[in-house]
């Protein structure tokens, strides 16, 4: 099994080539969202309005295209997280839980990409990437603000939220198209992060 690092920024391209690459990424994200990551590359090319050769010039393999779409989504999410930090909401608790909800939704979507890449023998170490570091930094700031506002348990550490987010994302996936059940499950699980949860007997962070 090979390990894929975060894709490097593409070398400078002509304006038309940049447009074609962006068009392929946008089309691929739409096609994979609608039909799953198993959708053929030819369908992506049709949706983008380019030839299959253009797709392969930018992304030599299906896995390279999947990785590029995945990291494109992650970059957008990180930029949104950093914008939330910059906005410094007057309601830190609401900002924190809105951020977690967005992360859960993003995680549910990206799981399909991870599974497809894993099946192809490729691991994607997002947590150790530059994107992962930026995401954790934003999470730590929003968590600290929510704690200071009394909206989140004082004993909660940023690193502890990762398994929580993963678990909530899986719960949301299990609920499937039932939006009411999905929202209810997310709300119940998030309630455990609030001060009023009153959970006892848990190991305290050292």
C-alpha positions as CSV (number, residue, x, y, z in Angstrom):
1,X,0.0,0.0,0.0
2,X,1.4,3.4,-1.0
3,X,1.0,6.6,0.9
4,X,-0.1,9.7,-0.9
5,X,1.1,13.1,0.3
6,X,-1.0,16.2,-0.2
7,X,-0.8,16.9,-4.0
8,X,1.6,19.6,-4.9
9,X,0.3,22.7,-6.5
10,X,0.3,22.2,-10.3
11,X,3.1,23.9,-12.3
12,X,2.1,27.2,-13.8
13,X,-0.3,26.6,-16.7
14,X,-1.6,28.7,-19.6
15,X,-4.9,30.4,-18.9
16,X,-6.8,27.9,-21.0
17,X,-5.1,25.0,-19.3
18,X,-5.9,26.4,-15.9
19,X,-9.6,26.8,-16.9
20,X,-9.7,23.2,-18.2
21,X,-8.2,21.8,-15.0
22,X,-10.7,23.7,-12.9
23,X,-13.5,22.6,-15.1
24,X,-12.5,19.0,-14.8
25,X,-12.2,19.2,-11.0
26,X,-15.6,20.9,-10.7
27,X,-17.2,18.3,-13.0
28,X,-15.6,15.4,-11.2
29,X,-16.9,16.6,-7.9
30,X,-20.4,16.9,-9.2
31,X,-20.3,13.5,-11.0
32,X,-18.8,11.7,-8.0
33,X,-21.3,13.3,-5.7
34,X,-24.2,12.2,-7.9
35,X,-23.0,8.7,-9.0
36,X,-20.3,7.7,-6.6
37,X,-16.6,7.6,-6.9
38,X,-16.9,4.6,-9.2
39,X,-18.3,6.8,-12.0
40,X,-16.0,6.5,-15.1
41,X,-13.5,9.2,-16.0
42,X,-15.2,9.4,-19.4
43,X,-18.3,10.7,-17.7
44,X,-16.3,13.4,-16.0
45,X,-14.8,14.5,-19.3
46,X,-18.3,14.7,-20.8
47,X,-19.6,16.8,-17.9
48,X,-16.6,19.1,-18.1
49,X,-17.0,19.5,-21.9
50,X,-13.5,18.3,-22.6
51,X,-11.9,15.3,-24.2
52,X,-10.7,12.3,-22.2
53,X,-7.2,13.2,-23.2
54,X,-7.5,16.6,-21.5
55,X,-8.5,14.8,-18.2
56,X,-5.6,12.5,-18.3
57,X,-3.1,15.3,-19.1
58,X,-4.0,16.9,-15.8
59,X,-4.7,13.7,-13.9
60,X,-2.9,10.6,-15.2
61,X,-5.0,8.1,-13.3
62,X,-8.5,7.9,-11.8
63,X,-6.8,7.8,-8.3
64,X,-5.0,11.1,-9.1
65,X,-8.3,12.7,-10.0
66,X,-10.0,11.4,-6.8
67,X,-7.1,12.7,-4.7
68,X,-7.3,16.1,-6.4
69,X,-11.0,16.4,-5.8
70,X,-10.6,15.3,-2.2
71,X,-7.9,17.8,-1.4
72,X,-9.8,20.5,-3.3
73,X,-12.8,19.9,-1.0
74,X,-10.6,19.9,2.0
75,X,-8.8,23.2,1.0
76,X,-12.2,24.9,0.6
77,X,-13.3,23.6,4.0
78,X,-10.2,24.8,5.7
79,X,-10.6,28.3,4.1
80,X,-14.1,28.4,5.4
81,X,-12.9,27.4,8.9
82,X,-10.3,30.1,8.8
83,X,-12.9,32.6,7.7
84,X,-15.1,31.6,10.7
85,X,-12.1,32.2,13.0
86,X,-11.5,35.6,11.4
87,X,-15.1,36.6,11.8
88,X,-14.9,36.1,15.6
89,X,-18.7,35.5,16.1
90,X,-20.5,37.2,18.9
91,X,-21.9,33.7,19.7
92,X,-18.9,31.5,20.0
93,X,-20.9,28.5,21.0
94,X,-23.1,28.7,17.9
95,X,-20.0,29.2,15.7
96,X,-18.3,26.2,17.2
97,X,-21.3,23.8,16.8
98,X,-21.9,25.2,13.2
99,X,-18.3,24.4,12.4
100,X,-18.6,20.9,13.8
101,X,-21.8,20.3,11.8
102,X,-20.0,21.4,8.6
103,X,-17.1,19.2,9.4
104,X,-19.5,16.2,9.9
105,X,-21.1,16.9,6.6
106,X,-17.7,17.2,4.9
107,X,-16.4,14.0,6.6
108,X,-19.4,12.0,5.4
109,X,-18.7,13.1,1.8
110,X,-14.9,12.5,1.9
111,X,-15.2,9.0,3.4
112,X,-16.2,7.8,-0.1
113,X,-13.0,9.2,-1.5
114,X,-10.9,7.6,1.3
115,X,-12.5,4.2,0.7
116,X,-12.0,4.3,-3.0
117,X,-8.3,5.3,-2.6
118,X,-7.8,2.7,0.1
119,X,-9.3,0.0,-2.2
120,X,-6.7,1.1,-4.8
121,X,-3.9,0.6,-2.2
122,X,-3.4,4.3,-1.5
123,X,-3.4,6.0,1.9
124,X,-4.1,9.7,2.3
125,X,-2.6,11.0,5.6
126,X,-4.7,14.2,5.8
127,X,-4.1,14.5,9.6
128,X,-0.3,15.0,9.0
129,X,-0.7,17.3,6.0
130,X,-0.6,21.1,6.0
131,X,-4.3,21.1,5.5
132,X,-4.8,18.9,8.6
133,X,-2.6,21.3,10.7
134,X,-4.5,24.3,9.6
135,X,-7.8,22.6,10.4
136,X,-6.7,21.7,13.9
137,X,-5.5,25.2,14.5
138,X,-8.9,26.6,13.6
139,X,-10.7,24.0,15.7
140,X,-8.5,24.8,18.7
141,X,-9.4,28.5,18.4
142,X,-13.1,28.0,18.0
143,X,-13.1,25.5,20.9
144,X,-11.3,27.9,23.2
145,X,-13.8,30.6,22.4
146,X,-16.7,28.3,23.0
147,X,-15.2,27.2,26.4
148,X,-14.7,30.8,27.4
149,X,-18.4,31.5,26.6
150,X,-19.5,28.5,28.7
151,X,-21.0,26.7,25.7
152,X,-18.7,23.7,25.8
153,X,-17.3,21.4,28.6
154,X,-14.2,22.8,30.2
155,X,-12.4,19.4,30.2
156,X,-12.7,18.9,26.4
157,X,-9.5,19.0,24.4
158,X,-9.3,19.6,20.6
159,X,-7.7,16.3,19.9
160,X,-10.6,14.5,21.6
161,X,-13.0,16.0,19.1
162,X,-11.6,14.1,16.1
163,X,-13.0,10.6,17.1
164,X,-16.2,12.4,18.1
165,X,-16.5,14.0,14.6
166,X,-15.7,10.6,13.0
167,X,-18.3,8.9,15.0
168,X,-21.0,11.5,14.3
169,X,-20.2,11.4,10.6
170,X,-20.7,7.6,10.6
171,X,-23.9,8.1,12.5
172,X,-25.1,10.6,9.9
173,X,-24.1,8.2,7.1
174,X,-26.1,5.4,8.8
175,X,-29.2,7.7,8.9
176,X,-28.9,8.0,5.1
177,X,-31.5,10.1,3.4
178,X,-33.6,10.5,6.5
179,X,-32.7,14.1,7.3
180,X,-34.7,14.3,10.4
181,X,-33.1,11.2,11.9
182,X,-29.7,12.4,10.8
183,X,-30.1,15.8,12.4
184,X,-31.5,14.3,15.6
185,X,-28.6,11.9,15.9
186,X,-26.1,14.7,15.4
187,X,-27.9,16.9,18.0
188,X,-27.9,14.1,20.6
189,X,-24.2,13.3,20.1
190,X,-23.3,17.0,20.2
191,X,-25.2,17.4,23.5
192,X,-22.4,15.4,25.1
193,X,-20.0,18.2,24.5
194,X,-22.1,20.8,26.4
195,X,-21.5,21.7,30.1
196,X,-25.0,20.5,30.9
197,X,-24.2,16.9,29.9
198,X,-23.0,16.2,33.4
199,X,-20.9,13.2,32.5
200,X,-18.8,11.8,35.3
201,X,-16.2,9.1,35.7
202,X,-14.4,10.0,32.5
203,X,-10.6,10.1,32.5
204,X,-9.4,13.6,32.7
205,X,-6.7,15.0,30.2
206,X,-3.3,15.0,31.8
